[in-house]
Amino acid sequence: MTEINKPLSIAEIKKVLQTITDPTDERLEAFRLDSRKGALAALNSWERKVEKQRMQEMKLQEMLAYEKRVWSKGKKWVAGIDEVGRGPLAGPVVSAAVILPEDFNVVGINDSKQLSLAKRDALFEVIQAEALAIGIGIKDSTVIDQVNIYEASKLAMIEAVERLKVQPDHLLIDAMTLPLSISQESIIKGDAKSVSIAAASIIAKVTRDRMMEEYDTVYPGYGFSKNAGYGTKEHLNGLDSLGVTAIHRHSFAPVREADNQQKSSL
């Protein structure tokens, strides 16, 4: 407070708090002595925000452990790899490979499934701007039906690595081993343990979701923009009433059943 006899208004306190980042700032103690409910509420809100930021920074450091260990061995180009789209009945499986710089310091990155749509989109743009290299691999429903979803996921990951503009020194892969002559680690639930894999999961997820939004305009009636090709009630109803599209996975049971129903009705 600037004057003992003239306390700051609640609005002014909120404005001051927006400028404070140091928990030891002496102005915070003055605000704590303010008995007004609005002042205390503003201070509590600031403290929650600071604590959330602290926790996110701690999480980032935890998720950089794999990368730091590899960087410490002189390997600069560490690629995190993940895929999305194994479970849907329609659309491709999409993989991403992401190489982050050693000074990467963006908090909030996590397994894409744990993030809101708005947060994923925002982080997608940040990762695109900050990453040293990004590769995308896409295998459509035809490939999935030919080789199975597991093998198609592996092929998409290999393609993502091959599309990187630099040759990686090391691969951090979410629960997969790839037949590549590059040193690699398979990390169970890697998208929650490695920031590079988490970044790859965000790139892959946003890329695939946007593809499915486009498919929704080509094949309306299945809800692709909302369900991303997963077997929701709307999607299954679409299969029943409209039939199978060119992007459906014929090797998946609900689609196969819809195929058989179509054939039997002819």
Phi and psi restraints in degrees (value plus and minus 20) as a CYANA .aco file:
   2 THR   PHI    -100.2   -60.2
   2 THR   PSI     -49.2    -9.2
   3 GLU   PHI    -154.6  -114.6
   3 GLU   PSI     114.0   154.0
   4 ILE   PHI     -80.8   -40.8
   4 ILE   PSI     -62.0   -22.0
   5 ASN   PHI    -107.9   -67.9
   5 ASN   PSI     -21.8    18.2
   6 LYS   PHI    -155.4  -115.4
   6 LYS   PSI      64.6   104.6
   7 PRO   PHI     -86.6   -46.6
   7 PRO   PSI     134.3   174.3
   8 LEU   PHI     -86.1   -46.1
   8 LEU   PSI     129.5   169.5
   9 SER   PHI     -91.1   -51.1
   9 SER   PSI     143.8   183.8
  10 ILE   PHI     -79.5   -39.5
  10 ILE   PSI     -61.1   -21.1
  11 ALA   PHI     -81.7   -41.7
  11 ALA   PSI     -59.3   -19.3
  12 GLU   PHI     -89.5   -49.5
  12 GLU   PSI     -58.4   -18.4
  13 ILE   PHI     -81.0   -41.0
  13 ILE   PSI     -64.8   -24.8
  14 LYS   PHI     -79.6   -39.6
  14 LYS   PSI     -59.9   -19.9
  15 LYS   PHI     -86.4   -46.4
  15 LYS   PSI     -61.9   -21.9
  16 VAL   PHI     -83.5   -43.5
  16 VAL   PSI     -63.5   -23.5
  17 LEU   PHI     -79.1   -39.1
  17 LEU   PSI     -51.8   -11.8
  18 GLN   PHI     -84.5   -44.5
  18 GLN   PSI     -40.6    -0.6
  19 THR   PHI    -116.5   -76.5
  19 THR   PSI     -28.0    12.0
  20 ILE   PHI    -116.1   -76.1
  20 ILE   PSI     108.2   148.2
  21 THR   PHI    -141.2  -101.2
  21 THR   PSI     -35.3     4.7
  22 ASP   PHI    -113.9   -73.9
  22 ASP   PSI      97.7   137.7
  23 PRO   PHI     -83.5   -43.5
  23 PRO   PSI     -34.7     5.3
  24 THR   PHI    -115.1   -75.1
  24 THR   PSI     -16.4    23.6
  25 ASP   PHI     -75.7   -35.7
  25 ASP   PSI     107.3   147.3
  26 GLU   PHI     -84.0   -44.0
  26 GLU   PSI     -41.3    -1.3
  27 ARG   PHI     -87.0   -47.0
  27 ARG   PSI     -47.5    -7.5
  28 LEU   PHI     -84.1   -44.1
  28 LEU   PSI     -58.2   -18.2
  29 GLU   PHI     -85.2   -45.2
  29 GLU   PSI     -57.1   -17.1
  30 ALA   PHI     -84.4   -44.4
  30 ALA   PSI     -59.0   -19.0
  31 PHE   PHI     -87.9   -47.9
  31 PHE   PSI     -53.5   -13.5
  32 ARG   PHI     -85.6   -45.6
  32 ARG   PSI     -46.9    -6.9
  33 LEU   PHI    -104.2   -64.2
  33 LEU   PSI     -26.6    13.4
  34 ASP   PHI     -98.2   -58.2
  34 ASP   PSI     101.1   141.1
  35 SER   PHI    -101.9   -61.9
  35 SER   PSI     -25.6    14.4
  36 ARG   PHI     -90.9   -50.9
  36 ARG   PSI     116.5   156.5
  37 LYS   PHI     -79.0   -39.0
  37 LYS   PSI     -59.3   -19.3
  38 GLY   PHI     -84.1   -44.1
  38 GLY   PSI     -57.5   -17.5
  39 ALA   PHI     -88.0   -48.0
  39 ALA   PSI     -63.8   -23.8
  40 LEU   PHI     -86.0   -46.0
  40 LEU   PSI     -58.2   -18.2
  41 ALA   PHI     -84.6   -44.6
  41 ALA   PSI     -61.4   -21.4
  42 ALA   PHI     -84.1   -44.1
  42 ALA   PSI     -60.4   -20.4
  43 LEU   PHI     -87.4   -47.4
  43 LEU   PSI     -62.5   -22.5
  44 ASN   PHI     -81.4   -41.4
  44 ASN   PSI     -60.3   -20.3
  45 SER   PHI     -83.1   -43.1
  45 SER   PSI     -62.7   -22.7
  46 TRP   PHI     -82.6   -42.6
  46 TRP   PSI     -63.4   -23.4
  47 GLU   PHI     -84.2   -44.2
  47 GLU   PSI     -58.8   -18.8
  48 ARG   PHI     -84.6   -44.6
  48 ARG   PSI     -60.8   -20.8
  49 LYS   PHI     -83.8   -43.8
  49 LYS   PSI     -63.2   -23.2
  50 VAL   PHI     -85.0   -45.0
  50 VAL   PSI     -61.2   -21.2
  51 GLU   PHI     -85.6   -45.6
  51 GLU   PSI     -59.7   -19.7
  52 LYS   PHI     -82.7   -42.7
  52 LYS   PSI     -62.5   -22.5
  53 GLN   PHI     -82.7   -42.7
  53 GLN   PSI     -61.7   -21.7
  54 ARG   PHI     -82.1   -42.1
  54 ARG   PSI     -63.6   -23.6
  55 MET   PHI     -85.2   -45.2
  55 MET   PSI     -59.0   -19.0
  56 GLN   PHI     -86.0   -46.0
  56 GLN   PSI     -58.0   -18.0
  57 GLU   PHI     -86.6   -46.6
  57 GLU   PSI     -59.3   -19.3
  58 MET   PHI     -84.1   -44.1
  58 MET   PSI     -62.1   -22.1
  59 LYS   PHI     -81.7   -41.7
  59 LYS   PSI     -61.6   -21.6
  60 LEU   PHI     -80.4   -40.4
  60 LEU   PSI     -64.9   -24.9
  61 GLN   PHI     -84.0   -44.0
  61 GLN   PSI     -58.1   -18.1
  62 GLU   PHI     -83.0   -43.0
  62 GLU   PSI     -61.3   -21.3
  63 MET   PHI     -98.0   -58.0
  63 MET   PSI     -28.5    11.5
  64 LEU   PHI    -112.5   -72.5
  64 LEU   PSI     -21.0    19.0
  65 ALA   PHI     -80.1   -40.1
  65 ALA   PSI     -64.6   -24.6
  66 TYR   PHI     -82.4   -42.4
  66 TYR   PSI     -65.8   -25.8
  67 GLU   PHI     -83.9   -43.9
  67 GLU   PSI     -63.9   -23.9
  68 LYS   PHI     -82.3   -42.3
  68 LYS   PSI     -58.3   -18.3
  69 ARG   PHI     -83.6   -43.6
  69 ARG   PSI     -61.2   -21.2
  70 VAL   PHI     -92.7   -52.7
  70 VAL   PSI     -62.5   -22.5
  71 TRP   PHI     -78.8   -38.8
  71 TRP   PSI     -57.1   -17.1
  72 SER   PHI     -84.0   -44.0
  72 SER   PSI     -38.5     1.5
  73 LYS   PHI    -112.3   -72.3
  73 LYS   PSI     -12.1    27.9
  74 GLY   PHI      69.2   109.2
  74 GLY   PSI     -12.3    27.7
  75 LYS   PHI    -114.4   -74.4
  75 LYS   PSI      93.7   133.7
  76 LYS   PHI    -108.4   -68.4
  76 LYS   PSI     -56.1   -16.1
  77 TRP   PHI    -115.6   -75.6
  77 TRP   PSI      62.5   102.5
  78 VAL   PHI    -120.1   -80.1
  78 VAL   PSI      97.7   137.7
  79 ALA   PHI    -123.0   -83.0
  79 ALA   PSI     105.3   145.3
  80 GLY   PHI    -110.0   -70.0
  80 GLY   PSI     118.4   158.4
  81 ILE   PHI    -152.2  -112.2
  81 ILE   PSI     113.6   153.6
  82 ASP   PHI    -170.9  -130.9
  82 ASP   PSI     143.6   183.6
  83 GLU   PHI    -152.7  -112.7
  83 GLU   PSI     139.6   179.6
  84 VAL   PHI    -155.1  -115.1
  84 VAL   PSI     131.8   171.8
  85 GLY   PHI      82.4   122.4
  85 GLY   PSI       5.6    45.6
  86 ARG   PHI     -95.1   -55.1
  86 ARG   PSI     -56.5   -16.5
  87 GLY   PHI    -105.3   -65.3
  87 GLY   PSI     -44.1    -4.1
  88 PRO   PHI     -81.4   -41.4
  88 PRO   PSI     138.5   178.5
  89 LEU   PHI    -107.7   -67.7
  89 LEU   PSI     -33.9     6.1
  90 ALA   PHI    -163.4  -123.4
  90 ALA   PSI     137.1   177.1
  91 GLY   PHI      70.6   110.6
  91 GLY   PSI     153.2   193.2
  92 PRO   PHI    -103.8   -63.8
  92 PRO   PSI     148.6   188.6
  93 VAL   PHI    -117.4   -77.4
  93 VAL   PSI     114.3   154.3
  94 VAL   PHI    -142.9  -102.9
  94 VAL   PSI     112.9   152.9
  95 SER   PHI    -141.4  -101.4
  95 SER   PSI     132.9   172.9
  96 ALA   PHI    -154.0  -114.0
  96 ALA   PSI     126.2   166.2
  97 ALA   PHI    -141.4  -101.4
  97 ALA   PSI     107.6   147.6
  98 VAL   PHI    -149.6  -109.6
  98 VAL   PSI     109.1   149.1
  99 ILE   PHI    -129.5   -89.5
  99 ILE   PSI      98.8   138.8
 100 LEU   PHI    -121.6   -81.6
 100 LEU   PSI     133.0   173.0
 101 PRO   PHI     -94.5   -54.5
 101 PRO   PSI     139.8   179.8
 102 GLU   PHI     -88.1   -48.1
 102 GLU   PSI     -41.1    -1.1
 103 ASP   PHI    -117.3   -77.3
 103 ASP   PSI      -0.1    39.9
 104 PHE   PHI     -81.4   -41.4
 104 PHE   PSI     108.8   148.8
 105 ASN   PHI    -165.2  -125.2
 105 ASN   PSI      29.2    69.2
 106 VAL   PHI    -124.0   -84.0
 106 VAL   PSI      95.3   135.3
 107 VAL   PHI    -102.7   -62.7
 107 VAL   PSI     139.5   179.5
 108 GLY   PHI      77.1   117.1
 108 GLY   PSI     -28.9    11.1
 109 ILE   PHI     -93.6   -53.6
 109 ILE   PSI     112.5   152.5
 110 ASN   PHI    -176.1  -136.1
 110 ASN   PSI     157.1   197.1
 111 ASP   PHI     -66.8   -26.8
 111 ASP   PSI     106.3   146.3
 112 SER   PHI     -77.5   -37.5
 112 SER   PSI     -48.7    -8.7
 113 LYS   PHI     -89.2   -49.2
 113 LYS   PSI     -38.9     1.1
 114 GLN   PHI    -111.2   -71.2
 114 GLN   PSI     -20.8    19.2
 115 LEU   PHI    -128.2   -88.2
 115 LEU   PSI     130.2   170.2
 116 SER   PHI     -91.8   -51.8
 116 SER   PSI     142.9   182.9
 117 LEU   PHI     -77.4   -37.4
 117 LEU   PSI     -65.6   -25.6
 118 ALA   PHI     -83.2   -43.2
 118 ALA   PSI     -61.2   -21.2
 119 LYS   PHI     -87.9   -47.9
 119 LYS   PSI     -61.3   -21.3
 120 ARG   PHI     -80.4   -40.4
 120 ARG   PSI     -65.9   -25.9
 121 ASP   PHI     -82.4   -42.4
 121 ASP   PSI     -61.3   -21.3
 122 ALA   PHI     -85.7   -45.7
 122 ALA   PSI     -64.5   -24.5
 123 LEU   PHI     -89.6   -49.6
 123 LEU   PSI     -51.2   -11.2
 124 PHE   PHI     -75.9   -35.9
 124 PHE   PSI     -66.4   -26.4
 125 GLU   PHI     -86.8   -46.8
 125 GLU   PSI     -60.3   -20.3
 126 VAL   PHI     -85.0   -45.0
 126 VAL   PSI     -64.7   -24.7
 127 ILE   PHI     -83.4   -43.4
 127 ILE   PSI     -62.1   -22.1
 128 GLN   PHI     -77.6   -37.6
 128 GLN   PSI     -57.9   -17.9
 129 ALA   PHI     -98.3   -58.3
 129 ALA   PSI     -54.7   -14.7
 130 GLU   PHI    -112.2   -72.2
 130 GLU   PSI     -48.7    -8.7
 131 ALA   PHI     -85.2   -45.2
 131 ALA   PSI     126.6   166.6
 132 LEU   PHI     -95.4   -55.4
 132 LEU   PSI     -51.5   -11.5
 133 ALA   PHI    -181.3  -141.3
 133 ALA   PSI     126.7   166.7
 134 ILE   PHI    -157.0  -117.0
 134 ILE   PSI     112.4   152.4
 135 GLY   PHI    -144.1  -104.1
 135 GLY   PSI     122.0   162.0
 136 ILE   PHI    -139.6   -99.6
 136 ILE   PSI     114.9   154.9
 137 GLY   PHI    -142.9  -102.9
 137 GLY   PSI     113.8   153.8
 138 ILE   PHI    -152.6  -112.6
 138 ILE   PSI     108.0   148.0
 139 LYS   PHI    -145.2  -105.2
 139 LYS   PSI     103.1   143.1
 140 ASP   PHI    -102.8   -62.8
 140 ASP   PSI    -198.8  -158.8
 141 SER   PHI     -82.4   -42.4
 141 SER   PSI     -49.5    -9.5
 142 THR   PHI     -83.0   -43.0
 142 THR   PSI     -66.3   -26.3
 143 VAL   PHI     -85.1   -45.1
 143 VAL   PSI     -61.9   -21.9
 144 ILE   PHI     -78.6   -38.6
 144 ILE   PSI     -63.5   -23.5
 145 ASP   PHI     -88.3   -48.3
 145 ASP   PSI     -50.6   -10.6
 146 GLN   PHI     -95.6   -55.6
 146 GLN   PSI     -62.1   -22.1
 147 VAL   PHI    -136.2   -96.2
 147 VAL   PSI     -28.0    12.0
 148 ASN   PHI      68.9   108.9
 148 ASN   PSI     139.8   179.8
 149 ILE   PHI     -88.4   -48.4
 149 ILE   PSI     -54.9   -14.9
 150 TYR   PHI     -83.4   -43.4
 150 TYR   PSI     -68.6   -28.6
 151 GLU   PHI     -87.7   -47.7
 151 GLU   PSI     -55.8   -15.8
 152 ALA   PHI     -84.6   -44.6
 152 ALA   PSI     -58.7   -18.7
 153 SER   PHI     -81.9   -41.9
 153 SER   PSI     -62.0   -22.0
 154 LYS   PHI     -84.3   -44.3
 154 LYS   PSI     -62.6   -22.6
 155 LEU   PHI     -83.7   -43.7
 155 LEU   PSI     -58.1   -18.1
 156 ALA   PHI     -85.1   -45.1
 156 ALA   PSI     -59.2   -19.2
 157 MET   PHI     -85.0   -45.0
 157 MET   PSI     -63.1   -23.1
 158 ILE   PHI     -81.6   -41.6
 158 ILE   PSI     -63.7   -23.7
 159 GLU   PHI     -81.5   -41.5
 159 GLU   PSI     -59.9   -19.9
 160 ALA   PHI     -81.4   -41.4
 160 ALA   PSI     -62.9   -22.9
 161 VAL   PHI     -83.5   -43.5
 161 VAL   PSI     -63.8   -23.8
 162 GLU   PHI     -85.9   -45.9
 162 GLU   PSI     -44.2    -4.2
 163 ARG   PHI    -107.8   -67.8
 163 ARG   PSI     -23.2    16.8
 164 LEU   PHI     -85.1   -45.1
 164 LEU   PSI     122.9   162.9
 165 LYS   PHI     -96.7   -56.7
 165 LYS   PSI     -30.5     9.5
 166 VAL   PHI    -150.0  -110.0
 166 VAL   PSI     133.5   173.5
 167 GLN   PHI     -99.3   -59.3
 167 GLN   PSI      99.3   139.3
 168 PRO   PHI     -90.2   -50.2
 168 PRO   PSI     130.0   170.0
 169 ASP   PHI    -104.9   -64.9
 169 ASP   PSI     -46.0    -6.0
 170 HIS   PHI    -176.0  -136.0
 170 HIS   PSI     127.3   167.3
 171 LEU   PHI    -137.7   -97.7
 171 LEU   PSI     113.6   153.6
 172 LEU   PHI    -131.3   -91.3
 172 LEU   PSI      95.2   135.2
 173 ILE   PHI    -141.0  -101.0
 173 ILE   PSI     117.9   157.9
 174 ASP   PHI     -96.2   -56.2
 174 ASP   PSI      83.1   123.1
 175 ALA   PHI      32.9    72.9
 175 ALA   PSI      20.1    60.1
 176 MET   PHI    -171.2  -131.2
 176 MET   PSI     129.8   169.8
 177 THR   PHI    -138.7   -98.7
 177 THR   PSI     112.7   152.7
 178 LEU   PHI    -128.5   -88.5
 178 LEU   PSI     122.7   162.7
 179 PRO   PHI     -97.9   -57.9
 179 PRO   PSI      45.0    85.0
 180 LEU   PHI    -146.2  -106.2
 180 LEU   PSI     127.4   167.4
 181 SER   PHI    -105.7   -65.7
 181 SER   PSI      32.3    72.3
 182 ILE   PHI    -150.3  -110.3
 182 ILE   PSI     116.1   156.1
 183 SER   PHI     -78.5   -38.5
 183 SER   PSI     121.9   161.9
 184 GLN   PHI    -174.6  -134.6
 184 GLN   PSI     138.5   178.5
 185 GLU   PHI    -150.5  -110.5
 185 GLU   PSI     113.3   153.3
 186 SER   PHI    -117.7   -77.7
 186 SER   PSI     100.9   140.9
 187 ILE   PHI    -137.2   -97.2
 187 ILE   PSI      96.6   136.6
 188 ILE   PHI     -85.3   -45.3
 188 ILE   PSI     111.0   151.0
 189 LYS   PHI      34.9    74.9
 189 LYS   PSI      19.4    59.4
 190 GLY   PHI     -81.2   -41.2
 190 GLY   PSI     -46.9    -6.9
 191 ASP   PHI     -89.8   -49.8
 191 ASP   PSI     -29.9    10.1
 192 ALA   PHI    -129.4   -89.4
 192 ALA   PSI     -20.7    19.3
 193 LYS   PHI    -138.8   -98.8
 193 LYS   PSI     -45.0    -5.0
 194 SER   PHI    -143.6  -103.6
 194 SER   PSI     109.2   149.2
 195 VAL   PHI     -87.3   -47.3
 195 VAL   PSI     -51.9   -11.9
 196 SER   PHI     -87.9   -47.9
 196 SER   PSI     -62.2   -22.2
 197 ILE   PHI     -87.1   -47.1
 197 ILE   PSI     -61.3   -21.3
 198 ALA   PHI     -80.6   -40.6
 198 ALA   PSI     -61.6   -21.6
 199 ALA   PHI     -82.8   -42.8
 199 ALA   PSI     -60.4   -20.4
 200 ALA   PHI     -84.3   -44.3
 200 ALA   PSI     -57.7   -17.7
 201 SER   PHI     -85.6   -45.6
 201 SER   PSI     -55.9   -15.9
 202 ILE   PHI     -88.2   -48.2
 202 ILE   PSI     -66.4   -26.4
 203 ILE   PHI     -80.0   -40.0
 203 ILE   PSI     -65.3   -25.3
 204 ALA   PHI     -86.0   -46.0
 204 ALA   PSI     -63.8   -23.8
 205 LYS   PHI     -83.7   -43.7
 205 LYS   PSI     -68.8   -28.8
 206 VAL   PHI     -85.6   -45.6
 206 VAL   PSI     -61.2   -21.2
 207 THR   PHI     -79.3   -39.3
 207 THR   PSI     -68.0   -28.0
 208 ARG   PHI     -87.8   -47.8
 208 ARG   PSI     -62.8   -22.8
 209 ASP   PHI     -79.3   -39.3
 209 ASP   PSI     -59.4   -19.4
 210 ARG   PHI     -89.1   -49.1
 210 ARG   PSI     -54.5   -14.5
 211 MET   PHI     -83.1   -43.1
 211 MET   PSI     -63.0   -23.0
 212 MET   PHI     -88.4   -48.4
 212 MET   PSI     -50.3   -10.3
 213 GLU   PHI     -84.3   -44.3
 213 GLU   PSI     -58.7   -18.7
 214 GLU   PHI     -88.5   -48.5
 214 GLU   PSI     -60.0   -20.0
 215 TYR   PHI     -83.0   -43.0
 215 TYR   PSI     -49.5    -9.5
 216 ASP   PHI     -83.4   -43.4
 216 ASP   PSI     -50.1   -10.1
 217 THR   PHI     -98.0   -58.0
 217 THR   PSI     -47.2    -7.2
 218 VAL   PHI    -101.9   -61.9
 218 VAL   PSI     -58.5   -18.5
 219 TYR   PHI    -145.1  -105.1
 219 TYR   PSI      54.1    94.1
 220 PRO   PHI     -89.8   -49.8
 220 PRO   PSI     136.5   176.5
 221 GLY   PHI      84.8   124.8
 221 GLY   PSI     -26.4    13.6
 222 TYR   PHI    -129.5   -89.5
 222 TYR   PSI     -32.4     7.6
 223 GLY   PHI      55.4    95.4
 223 GLY   PSI       8.3    48.3
 224 PHE   PHI     -77.5   -37.5
 224 PHE   PSI     -53.1   -13.1
 225 SER   PHI     -89.4   -49.4
 225 SER   PSI     -40.4    -0.4
 226 LYS   PHI    -123.1   -83.1
 226 LYS   PSI     -55.2   -15.2
 227 ASN   PHI    -125.8   -85.8
 227 ASN   PSI     -23.9    16.1
 228 ALA   PHI      35.7    75.7
 228 ALA   PSI       3.0    43.0
 229 GLY   PHI      75.4   115.4
 229 GLY   PSI     -23.2    16.8
 230 TYR   PHI     -92.3   -52.3
 230 TYR   PSI     140.8   180.8
 231 GLY   PHI    -101.4   -61.4
 231 GLY   PSI      41.9    81.9
 232 THR   PHI     -94.5   -54.5
 232 THR   PSI     151.2   191.2
 233 LYS   PHI     -80.4   -40.4
 233 LYS   PSI     -63.0   -23.0
 234 GLU   PHI     -81.3   -41.3
 234 GLU   PSI     -61.9   -21.9
 235 HIS   PHI     -85.1   -45.1
 235 HIS   PSI     -65.6   -25.6
 236 LEU   PHI     -85.6   -45.6
 236 LEU   PSI     -56.2   -16.2
 237 ASN   PHI     -84.1   -44.1
 237 ASN   PSI     -57.9   -17.9
 238 GLY   PHI     -83.9   -43.9
 238 GLY   PSI     -60.5   -20.5
 239 LEU   PHI     -80.8   -40.8
 239 LEU   PSI     -62.6   -22.6
 240 ASP   PHI     -84.9   -44.9
 240 ASP   PSI     -63.6   -23.6
 241 SER   PHI    -110.6   -70.6
 241 SER   PSI     -51.3   -11.3
 242 LEU   PHI    -129.4   -89.4
 242 LEU   PSI     -40.5    -0.5
 243 GLY   PHI      71.5   111.5
 243 GLY   PSI    -189.4  -149.4
 244 VAL   PHI    -111.7   -71.7
 244 VAL   PSI     118.3   158.3
 245 THR   PHI    -120.0   -80.0
 245 THR   PSI     157.7   197.7
 246 ALA   PHI     -89.9   -49.9
 246 ALA   PSI     -36.3     3.7
 247 ILE   PHI    -121.6   -81.6
 247 ILE   PSI     -16.9    23.1
 248 HIS   PHI     -97.8   -57.8
 248 HIS   PSI     131.8   171.8
 249 ARG   PHI    -114.3   -74.3
 249 ARG   PSI      82.6   122.6
 250 HIS   PHI     -86.1   -46.1
 250 HIS   PSI     -41.0    -1.0
 251 SER   PHI    -101.8   -61.8
 251 SER   PSI     -26.3    13.7
 252 PHE   PHI    -110.2   -70.2
 252 PHE   PSI     115.7   155.7
 253 ALA   PHI     -71.2   -31.2
 253 ALA   PSI     -70.3   -30.3
 254 PRO   PHI     -81.0   -41.0
 254 PRO   PSI     -54.8   -14.8
 255 VAL   PHI     -93.1   -53.1
 255 VAL   PSI     -61.7   -21.7
 256 ARG   PHI     -79.9   -39.9
 256 ARG   PSI     -61.4   -21.4
 257 GLU   PHI     -84.6   -44.6
 257 GLU   PSI     -61.1   -21.1
 258 ALA   PHI     -84.1   -44.1
 258 ALA   PSI     -58.5   -18.5
 259 ASP   PHI     -78.8   -38.8
 259 ASP   PSI     -67.7   -27.7
 260 ASN   PHI     -84.1   -44.1
 260 ASN   PSI     -58.5   -18.5
 261 GLN   PHI     -85.1   -45.1
 261 GLN   PSI     -60.1   -20.1
 262 GLN   PHI     -81.3   -41.3
 262 GLN   PSI     -65.8   -25.8
 263 LYS   PHI     -86.2   -46.2
 263 LYS   PSI     -58.1   -18.1
 264 SER   PHI     -92.3   -52.3
 264 SER   PSI     -41.5    -1.5
 265 SER   PHI    -106.5   -66.5
 265 SER   PSI     -28.1    11.9
